[in-house]
Amino acid sequence: QVQLVESGGGLVQPGGSLRLSCAASGSILSIHFMGWYRQAPGKQRELVAIISSDGSPNYAGSVKGRFTISRDNAKNTVYLQMNSLKPEDTAVYYCNAGISTIGTLYDYWGQGTQVTVSS
């Protein structure tokens, strides 16, 4: 069984920074892509950033230049450094990863962490 556990959300003022972490644990053979999605009230879940197994990142246009995704393969952990936060970044942020276990390749999700940007 595999779990993704997120941490690092909270309340921050506009222009501030937060760092999200997501650690994968369980019977993991390998982790392929890792990424972050977000869902604001009344909106669909959207991709924020994704990073491949070789460390190549891709970002949504709305966060490019402000957010940085990274991963530590030794710790099975992905990070999202969020700078210059705006009120429109307010959402529940979800970690997502493609993980191989014995006999399967599956798309796993974390439970979500709330990020609120407000003065």
C-alpha positions, 0 to 999 in steps of 0.5 A: 500500500502506498500513501502520499502525505502533504504538509506545509499549507497555511495562511499567508499574506499576498506576496508571501511564500510557502513551501509544500512537501509531499512524501510517498511511503509504502511498498514502492519500487519506483516513482515516475512523475510527481506533481501538484494540482490545486482546486479552488472553491467552485472550480475544477482541479487544475495542474500546477506543476509536474516533475519527471523522474529525471527532474524535468519540470513543467508549470502552469502558465499562471505560476511560472516564474513564481513557483518551483517544483523539485524532488528528492528521490532518496526521500521519495519527496516532492516539494513546491516552493511558492513565492509571490503568492496571490489571492488567486492562488488560494486553493486546496493543493493535492500531491499526485504521483505515478508509482510502481509497486509489485505488479502495478503502476498506479496514479496516487493522490494525497489528501490535500493541504489548504493554502490561503492567501489573504491580508 
